[in-house]
Amino acid sequence: MDVKWYGINALEFRCADGTDFMVDMYVSRNREKLNIPSEVDKYVSSTPKWVLMTHAHWDHLADMPQIIAKTGTLLYASATACNIMRAVEVPEENLREIHYGDHLEFPGNITVDVLESRHKGYSGEATKYDVPPTRESLVSAGNWRCGEVFAFLIHADGRCILNSGSANFLDEATEPVVCDEFFCGISRWEDGFPQMLERNVRFQTLIPTHHDEFTRPLSEFSLRGDLPRLQEAIPNLVAKEIPPLVWKSLPL
């Protein structure tokens, strides 16, 4: 299996049989404009079979209307994310509403388990949309509410991959999640996160995501100091970075 990172938590996976799918595909990286069509056309050149969405914030979801119109892909996302997509007139046939505990099966013996997770600074029900918001309200990044937050446990090509888009967990599991690679959003992680990480996940390799300056365009890509801080907090952490916009084969 190959993977390409587009910054933030935007990931593209390509299986040995050519199946292509994405997670949180967002490349415009602009809080004011939200979606920049020329950036999407420049960087999103493949046609994913489906896209998984960890949560509905603008820096994860706001390019999806254009990507769906461009590729015809299916979006697997929360009720909140789907309601935002309905508000901007994404066709219902392209939306697949998912829920905690769902087990998704795809061609090529690919499976995805939808796990309950948390966003950093989680604030519960106030972050959801039970009905579509007005289209006009979505010109403001702040109105792209987080909604339900997922982690995805993906089995494909003989590998087990976990993805979480934010530096937080549902810290109630009786048993840790076990995976080969953990693509983990570590943006501005806070006190307590290293301990939650060690309690909740058993991984061979942590591959950090969402530790870049995500309001700068990809042409000006730069990292923040989130990973060095985490390595200092967990001295035995096995972590490997991948550069943006470059295909890498798993295992690294």
C-alpha positions as CSV (number, residue, x, y, z in Angstrom):
1,M,0.0,0.0,0.0
2,D,1.2,3.5,-0.9
3,V,0.3,6.7,0.9
4,K,0.6,10.4,0.0
5,W,0.1,13.2,2.6
6,Y,-1.3,16.6,1.5
7,G,-0.7,18.4,4.8
8,I,-3.3,18.7,7.6
9,N,-5.0,15.3,7.9
10,A,-5.4,14.9,4.1
11,L,-4.3,11.5,3.1
12,E,-4.5,9.4,-0.1
13,F,-4.1,5.7,-0.1
14,R,-3.5,3.5,-3.1
15,C,-3.7,-0.3,-2.8
16,A,-1.8,-2.9,-4.8
17,D,-4.8,-3.5,-7.1
18,G,-5.0,0.3,-7.9
19,T,-7.9,1.1,-5.6
20,D,-7.6,4.7,-4.4
21,F,-9.3,6.3,-1.4
22,M,-8.8,9.4,0.7
23,V,-9.2,10.7,4.2
24,D,-10.1,14.4,5.0
25,M,-9.0,15.6,1.6
26,Y,-8.5,19.4,1.8
27,V,-5.8,21.3,0.0
28,S,-7.1,24.9,-0.3
29,R,-5.7,25.8,3.2
30,N,-7.4,29.2,3.4
31,R,-9.6,30.2,6.3
32,E,-11.2,33.2,4.5
33,K,-11.8,31.7,1.0
34,L,-12.3,28.2,2.4
35,N,-12.2,26.6,-1.1
36,I,-9.8,27.7,-3.8
37,P,-10.7,25.8,-7.0
38,S,-7.3,26.3,-8.7
39,E,-5.6,24.7,-5.7
40,V,-7.9,21.6,-5.8
41,D,-7.3,21.3,-9.6
42,K,-3.6,21.6,-9.1
43,Y,-3.2,19.0,-6.3
44,V,-6.2,16.6,-6.6
45,S,-5.5,14.7,-9.8
46,S,-6.7,11.2,-9.0
47,T,-10.2,9.8,-8.7
48,P,-10.8,8.2,-5.3
49,K,-13.4,5.5,-4.9
50,W,-14.5,7.1,-1.6
51,V,-13.4,9.7,0.9
52,L,-13.6,9.2,4.7
53,M,-14.1,12.3,6.9
54,T,-13.0,12.3,10.5
55,H,-15.0,15.5,11.3
56,A,-16.6,18.5,9.7
57,H,-14.3,21.5,10.3
58,W,-13.5,23.7,7.3
59,D,-9.8,22.5,7.2
60,H,-11.0,19.0,6.6
61,L,-14.3,19.3,4.6
62,A,-14.4,22.5,2.7
63,D,-13.0,21.2,-0.6
64,M,-15.3,18.2,-0.8
65,P,-18.1,19.8,-2.8
66,Q,-15.6,20.5,-5.6
67,I,-13.9,17.1,-5.3
68,I,-17.2,15.4,-5.5
69,A,-18.3,17.4,-8.5
70,K,-14.9,16.7,-10.1
71,T,-14.6,13.0,-9.4
72,G,-18.1,11.7,-8.5
73,T,-16.6,10.1,-5.4
74,L,-18.6,9.0,-2.3
75,L,-18.2,10.8,1.0
76,Y,-18.5,8.8,4.2
77,A,-19.0,11.3,6.9
78,S,-21.0,12.3,10.0
79,A,-24.6,13.6,10.1
80,T,-23.2,17.1,10.7
81,A,-20.8,16.8,7.7
82,C,-23.5,15.5,5.5
83,N,-25.9,18.3,6.5
84,I,-23.2,20.8,5.6
85,M,-22.8,19.1,2.2
86,R,-26.6,19.2,1.7
87,A,-26.6,22.9,2.5
88,V,-24.2,23.5,-0.5
89,E,-26.3,21.2,-2.7
90,V,-24.0,18.2,-2.9
91,P,-26.1,15.4,-4.4
92,E,-27.6,13.0,-1.9
93,E,-26.3,10.1,-4.0
94,N,-22.7,11.1,-3.1
95,L,-23.3,11.1,0.6
96,R,-23.0,8.2,3.0
97,E,-23.9,9.0,6.6
98,I,-21.9,7.0,9.1
99,H,-22.1,6.4,12.8
100,Y,-20.0,5.2,15.7
101,G,-19.5,1.4,15.6
102,D,-20.2,1.1,11.8
103,H,-18.2,-1.6,10.0
104,L,-17.7,-0.6,6.3
105,E,-16.8,-3.2,3.6
106,F,-15.4,-2.2,0.3
107,P,-14.2,-4.1,-2.8
108,G,-10.7,-5.5,-2.7
109,N,-11.2,-6.9,0.9
110,I,-10.9,-3.4,2.4
111,T,-12.7,-2.8,5.6
112,V,-13.1,0.3,7.8
113,D,-14.2,0.3,11.4
114,V,-15.7,3.7,12.5
115,L,-14.5,4.4,16.0
116,E,-15.8,7.1,18.3
117,S,-13.2,9.8,19.0
118,R,-12.8,13.4,20.2
119,H,-11.5,16.7,18.9
120,K,-9.1,18.7,21.0
121,G,-11.2,21.0,23.1
122,Y,-14.3,18.8,22.7
123,S,-17.5,20.6,23.6
124,G,-20.2,18.1,22.8
125,E,-23.6,18.6,21.3
126,A,-23.2,22.4,20.6
127,T,-20.8,21.5,17.7
128,K,-23.4,19.5,15.7
129,Y,-25.9,20.2,12.9
130,D,-29.1,18.1,13.1
131,V,-30.4,19.8,10.0
132,P,-28.6,21.6,7.1
133,P,-27.4,25.1,8.0
134,T,-28.1,28.0,5.6
135,R,-25.7,28.1,2.7
136,E,-25.0,31.8,3.5
137,S,-23.8,30.9,7.0
138,L,-21.0,28.7,5.6
139,V,-19.0,31.6,4.2
140,S,-17.7,31.8,7.7
141,A,-15.1,29.1,8.7
142,G,-16.5,29.2,12.2
143,N,-19.8,27.8,11.1
144,W,-18.2,24.6,9.8
145,R,-19.1,22.9,13.0
146,C,-17.0,19.9,14.1
147,G,-19.8,17.4,14.5
148,E,-19.3,13.8,15.4
149,V,-15.7,12.9,15.5
150,F,-14.4,9.6,14.1
151,A,-11.2,7.6,14.1
152,F,-10.9,5.1,11.3
153,L,-9.3,1.6,11.6
154,I,-8.6,0.5,8.1
155,H,-7.6,-3.0,7.0
156,A,-6.2,-3.1,3.4
157,D,-3.4,-4.9,1.6
158,G,-2.6,-6.9,4.7
159,R,-2.0,-3.8,6.9
160,C,-3.9,-2.3,9.7
161,I,-3.9,1.5,9.7
162,L,-5.5,3.8,12.3
163,N,-6.2,7.5,11.6
164,S,-7.3,10.2,14.0
165,G,-7.5,13.7,12.8
166,S,-7.1,15.6,16.1
167,A,-5.0,15.4,19.2
168,N,-7.5,13.8,21.5
169,F,-9.2,10.5,22.1
170,L,-12.3,9.0,23.6
171,D,-10.4,8.1,26.7
172,E,-12.7,5.3,27.9
173,A,-11.5,2.2,26.1
174,T,-11.0,-0.9,28.1
175,E,-8.5,-2.2,25.6
176,P,-6.1,-0.2,23.4
177,V,-6.6,-0.2,19.6
178,V,-3.9,-2.2,17.9
179,C,-2.5,-1.2,14.5
180,D,0.6,-1.2,12.3
181,E,0.7,2.5,11.4
182,F,-1.1,5.3,13.3
183,F,-1.6,8.4,11.2
184,C,-2.2,10.7,14.2
185,G,-3.2,14.4,14.1
186,I,-1.1,16.1,16.7
187,S,-1.9,19.8,16.1
188,R,-1.1,21.9,19.1
189,W,-1.5,18.9,21.4
190,E,-2.0,19.7,25.1
191,D,-1.1,18.4,28.5
192,G,-2.3,14.8,29.0
193,F,-2.3,13.9,25.3
194,P,0.9,11.7,25.5
195,Q,-0.6,9.7,28.4
196,M,-3.8,9.2,26.5
197,L,-1.8,8.1,23.4
198,E,0.0,5.5,25.4
199,R,-3.2,4.3,27.1
200,N,-5.4,4.0,24.0
201,V,-3.2,2.9,21.0
202,R,-0.6,0.1,20.4
203,F,1.2,0.9,17.1
204,Q,4.4,-0.1,15.4
205,T,4.9,3.4,13.9
206,L,3.3,6.8,14.5
207,I,3.1,8.9,11.4
208,P,2.2,12.5,12.4
209,T,-0.4,14.6,10.6
210,H,-1.8,18.0,11.1
211,H,1.4,19.4,12.5
212,D,2.0,21.9,9.6
213,E,1.2,25.6,9.3
214,F,-2.1,24.7,7.7
215,T,-3.2,28.2,6.7
216,R,-0.2,28.6,4.4
217,P,-0.6,27.2,0.8
218,L,1.1,23.9,0.0
219,S,3.6,25.9,-2.1
220,E,4.8,27.4,1.2
221,F,4.6,24.2,3.3
222,S,6.3,24.3,6.7
223,L,6.0,22.2,9.9
224,R,5.4,23.4,13.4
225,G,7.1,22.0,16.5
226,D,4.4,19.6,17.6
227,L,6.4,16.4,16.8
228,P,9.6,17.4,18.6
229,R,7.5,18.3,21.7
230,L,5.8,14.8,21.6
231,Q,9.1,13.0,21.2
232,E,10.4,14.8,24.2
233,A,7.3,13.8,26.2
234,I,7.6,10.2,25.0
235,P,11.3,9.4,24.7
236,N,10.7,5.9,23.3
237,L,8.2,7.0,20.7
238,V,8.6,5.3,17.3
239,A,7.6,8.1,14.9
240,K,8.4,8.6,11.2
241,E,7.5,11.7,9.2
242,I,6.5,11.6,5.6
243,P,7.1,14.6,3.3
244,P,4.1,16.2,1.7
245,L,3.0,15.4,-1.9
246,V,5.3,12.4,-2.2
247,W,4.1,8.8,-2.6
248,K,5.6,6.5,0.1
249,S,5.2,2.7,0.5
250,L,4.0,1.1,3.7
251,P,5.7,0.0,5.9
252,L,8.0,3.0,5.9
